[in-house]
Amino acid sequence: MRVTNNMLVNNMVYNLNQNLRTLEKLQYQQSTGKKFRVPSDDPIGASKSLKFNTDISKLEQYKRNAKDAMSWMTDTEAALGEIGEVLKRASELTIDAANGTKEGEDLKKIKEEIDQLKEHLVQIANTTYAGRHIFSGYKTDMPLLKVTDDGDIQYNIDLESTEVFEYNVGVSETVKVNTLGGKVFGNPSEDYTGEVNQGDKPYLIKVFEDLSEALENNDPDAIQEAIGNIEKSHEQVLAVRAEVGAKMNRLELTEKKLAVQVDSVKELLSYNEDVDMAEVFMHINTAQNVYVSSLMTGAKIIQPTLVEFLR
C-alpha cells in the first residue's frame, strides 16, 4: 500500500488529538477531583455513583423524618410533663383541702386555683407543633377540646385508636409519633385505646369540675374521692409519658444509625468518583511530555514532506 502525504498528516493529527484529549481529561480530573464527568467516561462508575447518590437522598430524607418526629415528640413530652405538674399541684391542693382545717375563704382560694388549673389543662390539650395539634390524631388542623358558648368543655372531634400516624425513618422502619388525647384526658379505669366521641366531656376535666364543686360545697367525701381520681390520672399521664420517652430514645438511636449510614455511603461515593491527586499529577506530567514529544517528532518527520507537497 502506498503511503501518501495526506495519510501521514492525518495520522499525525489524529494521534496528536488523542494525546491532547488524554491531557485534557487529566486536567479536568485535576481541577474537579472527579474521575469522570459524563457516563461515557466510565459507564460502570457512573452507574454506581447514580445508585450511591440515590441512597444518600433516601437516607437524608429518613434523617429529616426522624428529626421532625423527634421534634414532634419533644413537644408532646413537654406537654405531658406540664400536665403532670398541673396534676401534682392539684393533688397538693386537694390533700390540703381534705385535712379538715380549711373552711370558707381558704376553700374558695383553693377552688379558684383548681379552676385556673382546669383552664390550663384545656390550653395544653390544644398544644400545637408547627401549626398541627399534637393530641388530635389525624385531625391535626382541629383542637382536641373546645369550650362551648355556655362554658362547657367537650371533645371537639371523634378519635379512634387507629388514628396514630407513622413516620418512615428507614427502609422498613417506622415510628408512631402522635399521642391520642383520649389516652391522656380519658378515664384511666377503662381499656385505654384513646377513642373519644365529639361532644363528650373529658374525664380529666370532669374530675377538676367535680373537685371545684366539692370545694364550693365543702363536701369532704367528694374532695377525698378527687384525690384518688387525680392520682389515677397522674399515673396514666406518667405511663403515656414513659411511652413517648421510649420512642424518643429509639429515635435517637435511629438518627445515629442514619448518620453512620450516610457517612458510609458518602465514603463509597468518594472512593468511586474521587481521583488520587498524586497519581493524576504524575499522569499529567507524563501526558504533557508525550504530547510535546509527539509535536516535535511530527514536525521533524512531516515538515520536509509538507514543503515538497506544497510546491
C-alpha positions, 0 to 999 in steps of 0.5 A: 500500500502506498503511503501518501502525504495526506495519510501521514498528516492525518495520522499525525493529527489524529494521534496528536488529538488523542494525546491532547484529549488524554491531557485534557481529561487529566486536567479536568480530573485535576481541577474537579477531583472527579474521575469522570464527568459524563457516563461515557467516561466510565459507564460502570462508575457512573452507574454506581455513583447514580445508585450511591447518590440515590441512597444518600437522598433516601437516607437524608430524607429518613434523617429529616423524618426522624428529626421532625418526629423527634421534634414532634415528640419533644413537644408532646413530652413537654406537654405531658410533663406540664400536665403532670405538674398541673396534676401534682399541684392539684393533688397538693391542693386537694390533700390540703383541702381534705385535712379538715382545717380549711373552711370558707375563704381558704376553700374558695382560694383553693377552688379558684386555683383548681379552676385556673388549673382546669383552664390550663389543662384545656390550653395544653390539650390544644398544644400545637407543633408547627401549626398541627395539634399534637393530641388530635390524631389525624385531625391535626388542623382541629383542637382536641377540646373546645369550650362551648358558648355556655362554658362547657368543655367537650371533645371537639372531634371523634378519635379512634385508636387507629388514628396514630400516624407513622413516620418512615425513618428507614427502609422498613422502619417506622415510628408512631409519633402522635399521642391520642388525647383520649389516652391522656384526658380519658378515664384511666379505669377503662381499656385505654385505646384513646377513642373519644366521641365529639361532644363528650366531656373529658374525664380529666376535666370532669374530675377538676369540675367535680373537685371545684364543686366539692370545694364550693360545697365543702363536701369532704367525701367528694374532695377525698374521692378527687384525690384518688381520681387525680392520682389515677390520672397522674399515673396514666399521664406518667405511663403515656409519658414513659411511652413517648420517652421510649420512642424518643430514645429509639429515635435517637438511636435511629438518627445515629444509625442514619448518620453512620449510614450516610457517612458510609455511603458518602465514603463509597461515593468518594472512593468511586468518583474521587481521583488520587491527586498524586497519581493524576499529577504524575499522569499529567506530567507524563501526558504533557511530555508525550504530547510535546514529544509527539509535536516535535517528532511530527514536525521533524518527520512531516515538515520536509514532506509538507514543503515538497507537497506544497510546491 
